[in-house]
């Protein structure tokens, strides 16, 4: 999920000065390098902040789709997972993959960051439940043969952080078996138009929805250290359909009454007014 930082994406110029955050074109190679470095560096702090909510320390893992707390055990977006081979893309420390394995799936968790996977391996070692396989790789080039998996999923992993998300859709189509399901959660595209602020300042639209220039942070030498890519709802649909997949649903979770927790830009204040998450449910034709 999106990292927490003091971002100024609403007011940043298209071409920020060297070292300054803002919006600038970033290609696949630079984006991949930035994501690997960012999550390696941030993995400890990320787990201190979000590990409990995500169920990282749960003995059998948890499958939380989004900051709104939507749990796969309640919504069953993946359907029956027993006996299914399932690929999780952008698994982080793999609480979702561990949950899937504990519910009878043959789970494989893939992530670009060795730092995040190290947390996952420690969790697997401490667990008495079935262990998923963990693989370090980029979502843009999945290291698996055609028609390997029955299902694929991603809970805020990988898709917002790759330059070629259309390529990710094609790769998922390739590794899924006919009739396989692909479900992924991302920041709701309309969030792009608002400042990254959970309070009242985050309620005023200031960024063009149709500006696909990614948000990026840079080191003093101008090397990207964090990159997040924006796609509109229409873009996502076209990428899915263009890859040969069938879009079956778009889930926009309500903010639950019981949840008073903030996560970066997600908050009860904003969540009661507009969606923070979009979950795309897709299938590969038989």
C-alpha positions as CSV (number, residue, x, y, z in Angstrom):
1,X,0.0,0.0,0.0
2,X,1.0,3.6,-0.5
3,X,3.9,4.6,1.8
4,X,3.3,7.4,4.3
5,X,5.3,10.5,3.7
6,X,5.0,14.3,3.6
7,X,4.1,14.7,0.0
8,X,3.3,17.8,-1.9
9,X,1.9,16.2,-5.1
10,X,-1.0,18.7,-5.2
11,X,1.2,21.7,-5.6
12,X,4.4,20.2,-7.1
13,X,5.5,21.4,-10.6
14,X,5.6,18.9,-13.5
15,X,9.4,19.2,-13.6
16,X,10.6,19.6,-10.0
17,X,14.2,20.7,-9.2
18,X,16.7,18.0,-8.6
19,X,16.0,16.2,-5.3
20,X,12.5,17.7,-4.9
21,X,9.3,15.6,-5.0
22,X,6.8,16.2,-7.7
23,X,5.4,14.8,-11.0
24,X,7.8,13.6,-13.7
25,X,7.9,10.9,-16.3
26,X,9.7,7.8,-14.9
27,X,10.3,4.7,-17.0
28,X,10.0,1.0,-16.0
29,X,13.7,0.6,-15.1
30,X,13.9,3.6,-12.9
31,X,10.5,2.9,-11.3
32,X,11.5,-0.7,-10.5
33,X,14.8,0.5,-9.0
34,X,13.0,3.1,-6.9
35,X,10.4,0.6,-5.6
36,X,13.0,-2.0,-4.7
37,X,15.1,0.5,-2.8
38,X,12.2,2.3,-1.1
39,X,10.5,-0.8,0.3
40,X,13.8,-2.4,1.3
41,X,14.6,0.8,3.3
42,X,11.1,1.4,4.6
43,X,10.1,-2.2,5.4
44,X,10.8,-2.1,9.2
45,X,9.0,1.2,9.7
46,X,6.1,0.0,7.5
47,X,5.6,-3.0,9.7
48,X,5.9,-1.0,12.9
49,X,3.1,1.2,11.6
50,X,0.8,-1.2,9.8
51,X,1.8,-4.7,10.7
52,X,-0.9,-5.2,13.3
53,X,-3.7,-4.0,11.0
54,X,-2.5,-6.2,8.2
55,X,-2.2,-9.3,10.4
56,X,1.5,-9.7,9.8
57,X,2.0,-11.2,13.3
58,X,-1.1,-13.4,13.0
59,X,0.0,-17.0,13.3
60,X,-1.8,-17.9,10.0
61,X,-1.8,-14.5,8.3
62,X,-4.7,-12.3,7.3
63,X,-6.1,-11.2,3.9
64,X,-7.0,-7.5,4.2
65,X,-7.7,-5.9,0.8
66,X,-7.5,-2.3,1.7
67,X,-7.3,0.4,4.5
68,X,-11.1,0.1,4.7
69,X,-10.5,-3.2,6.4
70,X,-12.2,-5.4,3.8
71,X,-11.3,-9.0,4.5
72,X,-11.2,-11.8,2.0
73,X,-12.7,-14.2,4.6
74,X,-15.9,-12.0,4.5
75,X,-16.1,-10.9,0.9
76,X,-14.7,-14.0,-1.0
77,X,-13.7,-12.0,-4.0
78,X,-11.4,-14.9,-5.0
79,X,-14.0,-17.6,-4.5
80,X,-13.1,-21.0,-3.3
81,X,-9.4,-21.2,-2.7
82,X,-9.1,-24.8,-1.5
83,X,-6.7,-26.7,-3.6
84,X,-6.1,-23.8,-5.9
85,X,-2.7,-22.5,-7.1
86,X,-2.7,-18.8,-6.3
87,X,-0.1,-16.1,-7.2
88,X,0.0,-12.9,-5.0
89,X,1.7,-10.1,-6.8
90,X,3.3,-7.5,-4.6
91,X,2.9,-9.6,-1.5
92,X,5.1,-7.6,0.8
93,X,5.6,-9.6,3.9
94,X,3.0,-12.1,2.6
95,X,0.2,-12.0,5.3
96,X,-2.3,-12.6,2.4
97,X,-0.3,-15.5,1.0
98,X,0.0,-17.1,4.4
99,X,-3.8,-16.7,4.9
100,X,-4.4,-18.3,1.6
101,X,-2.1,-21.2,2.4
102,X,-3.7,-21.7,5.8
103,X,-7.1,-22.0,3.9
104,X,-6.0,-24.8,1.7
105,X,-4.4,-23.0,-1.3
106,X,-1.0,-23.6,-2.9
107,X,0.1,-20.0,-2.6
108,X,3.1,-18.2,-4.1
109,X,3.9,-14.6,-2.9
110,X,6.0,-12.4,-5.3
111,X,7.5,-9.1,-4.4
112,X,10.3,-6.9,-5.7
113,X,11.7,-6.1,-2.3
114,X,13.9,-8.4,-0.4
115,X,13.4,-6.3,2.7
116,X,9.7,-7.0,2.6
117,X,10.2,-10.7,1.8
118,X,12.6,-11.0,4.8
119,X,9.7,-10.0,7.1
120,X,7.6,-12.6,5.3
121,X,10.1,-15.3,5.8
122,X,10.4,-14.5,9.5
123,X,6.6,-14.7,9.8
124,X,6.6,-18.1,8.0
125,X,9.3,-19.4,10.2
126,X,7.3,-18.4,13.3
127,X,4.1,-19.9,12.1
128,X,2.9,-23.5,12.5
129,X,0.6,-23.2,9.5
130,X,1.3,-24.1,5.8
131,X,3.9,-22.0,4.2
132,X,3.6,-20.2,0.9
133,X,6.5,-20.0,-1.5
134,X,8.1,-16.6,-1.7
135,X,9.8,-15.2,-4.8
136,X,11.6,-12.0,-5.5
137,X,10.8,-10.6,-9.0
138,X,9.2,-7.8,-10.8
139,X,5.5,-7.8,-11.6
140,X,6.3,-6.7,-15.2
141,X,8.1,-9.9,-15.9
142,X,6.6,-12.8,-14.0
143,X,9.0,-15.7,-13.7
144,X,6.4,-18.5,-14.3
145,X,5.3,-20.6,-17.2
146,X,2.1,-20.0,-19.1
147,X,-1.1,-21.2,-17.5
148,X,0.5,-21.9,-14.1
149,X,-2.1,-20.5,-11.7
150,X,-5.8,-20.8,-11.0
151,X,-6.0,-17.4,-9.4
152,X,-4.0,-14.2,-9.0
153,X,-4.4,-11.4,-6.6
154,X,-2.8,-8.1,-5.4
155,X,-3.8,-6.1,-2.4
156,X,-2.3,-2.8,-3.1
157,X,0.9,-4.5,-4.3
158,X,2.9,-3.7,-7.4
159,X,0.2,-2.4,-9.7
160,X,0.4,1.3,-8.7
161,X,4.2,1.2,-8.6
162,X,5.0,-0.1,-12.1
163,X,5.3,2.1,-15.2
164,X,3.8,-0.6,-17.5
165,X,0.7,-1.7,-15.7
166,X,-0.8,-2.8,-19.0
167,X,2.1,-5.2,-19.3
168,X,1.3,-6.6,-15.8
169,X,-2.2,-7.3,-17.0
170,X,-0.8,-9.2,-20.0
171,X,1.6,-11.1,-17.8
172,X,-1.2,-12.1,-15.4
173,X,-3.3,-13.3,-18.4
174,X,-0.4,-15.4,-19.6
175,X,0.2,-17.2,-16.2
176,X,-3.5,-17.8,-15.5
177,X,-5.2,-20.9,-16.6
178,X,-8.4,-20.5,-18.7
179,X,-11.2,-19.5,-16.4
180,X,-8.7,-18.2,-13.8
181,X,-9.6,-15.1,-11.7
182,X,-7.5,-12.0,-11.2
183,X,-8.4,-9.5,-8.4
184,X,-6.4,-6.5,-7.6
185,X,-6.8,-3.5,-5.2
186,X,-5.4,0.0,-5.9
187,X,-5.9,3.6,-4.7
188,X,-9.2,4.7,-6.2
189,X,-8.2,6.8,-9.2
190,X,-10.3,9.7,-8.1
191,X,-7.9,10.0,-5.1
192,X,-5.4,11.5,-7.5
193,X,-7.2,14.8,-7.6
194,X,-6.9,15.4,-3.9
195,X,-3.9,16.4,-1.8
196,X,-2.4,13.5,0.2
197,X,-3.9,14.6,3.5
198,X,-6.4,12.7,5.7
199,X,-7.8,16.0,7.1
200,X,-9.9,18.9,5.8
201,X,-7.1,20.0,3.5
202,X,-7.5,16.7,1.7
203,X,-11.1,17.5,0.7
204,X,-10.4,20.0,-2.1
205,X,-9.6,18.8,-5.6
206,X,-6.4,20.4,-6.9
207,X,-4.8,17.9,-9.2
208,X,-6.0,17.1,-12.8
209,X,-7.6,13.6,-12.9
210,X,-6.4,13.2,-16.5
211,X,-2.8,14.0,-15.7
212,X,-1.1,10.6,-15.8
213,X,2.4,11.9,-14.9
214,X,3.5,9.8,-11.9
215,X,4.2,11.2,-8.5
216,X,7.9,10.7,-7.7
217,X,10.5,11.6,-5.0
218,X,14.2,12.0,-5.8
219,X,17.5,11.9,-4.0
220,X,19.9,15.0,-4.3
221,X,21.3,13.5,-7.5
222,X,17.9,13.4,-9.2
223,X,17.5,9.6,-8.9
224,X,14.0,8.5,-8.3
225,X,13.6,7.0,-4.8
226,X,9.8,6.6,-4.8
227,X,7.4,6.4,-7.7
228,X,3.6,6.0,-7.8
229,X,1.8,5.9,-11.1
230,X,-1.8,7.2,-11.8
231,X,-4.3,5.6,-14.1
232,X,-7.9,6.6,-14.6
233,X,-10.8,4.1,-14.2
234,X,-11.0,4.0,-18.0
235,X,-7.3,3.3,-18.3
236,X,-7.6,0.4,-15.9
237,X,-10.6,-1.0,-17.8
238,X,-8.8,-0.7,-21.2
239,X,-5.6,-2.3,-19.8
240,X,-7.7,-5.3,-18.5
241,X,-9.7,-5.7,-21.7
242,X,-6.7,-5.1,-23.9
243,X,-4.9,-8.0,-22.1
244,X,-7.7,-10.4,-23.1
245,X,-9.3,-10.5,-19.6
246,X,-13.0,-10.0,-18.7
247,X,-13.8,-7.3,-16.1
248,X,-16.6,-8.7,-13.9
249,X,-16.8,-6.1,-11.2
250,X,-15.3,-3.0,-9.6
251,X,-15.7,-2.9,-5.9
252,X,-15.5,0.5,-4.1
253,X,-15.6,-0.3,-0.4
254,X,-17.5,1.9,2.0
255,X,-15.7,3.3,5.0
256,X,-17.0,1.1,7.9
257,X,-18.5,2.7,10.9
258,X,-16.3,0.8,13.3
259,X,-13.0,2.0,11.8
260,X,-11.5,5.2,13.3
261,X,-8.0,4.5,12.1
262,X,-6.1,6.8,9.7
263,X,-3.7,5.3,7.2
264,X,-1.8,8.0,5.2
265,X,-4.5,9.8,3.3
266,X,-7.2,7.3,4.3
267,X,-9.4,8.5,7.1
268,X,-13.0,8.4,8.4
269,X,-13.4,12.0,7.3
270,X,-12.5,11.4,3.7
271,X,-13.9,7.8,3.6
272,X,-17.4,9.0,4.4
273,X,-17.4,11.3,1.3
274,X,-15.6,9.5,-1.5
275,X,-14.0,6.1,-2.1
276,X,-10.3,5.4,-1.3
277,X,-10.0,2.0,-2.9
278,X,-11.0,0.4,-6.2
279,X,-10.9,-3.4,-6.4
280,X,-11.0,-4.8,-10.0
281,X,-12.3,-8.3,-10.4
282,X,-11.4,-10.0,-13.7
283,X,-11.4,-13.5,-15.3
284,X,-9.5,-15.1,-18.1
285,X,-11.9,-16.6,-20.7
286,X,-12.2,-20.3,-20.9
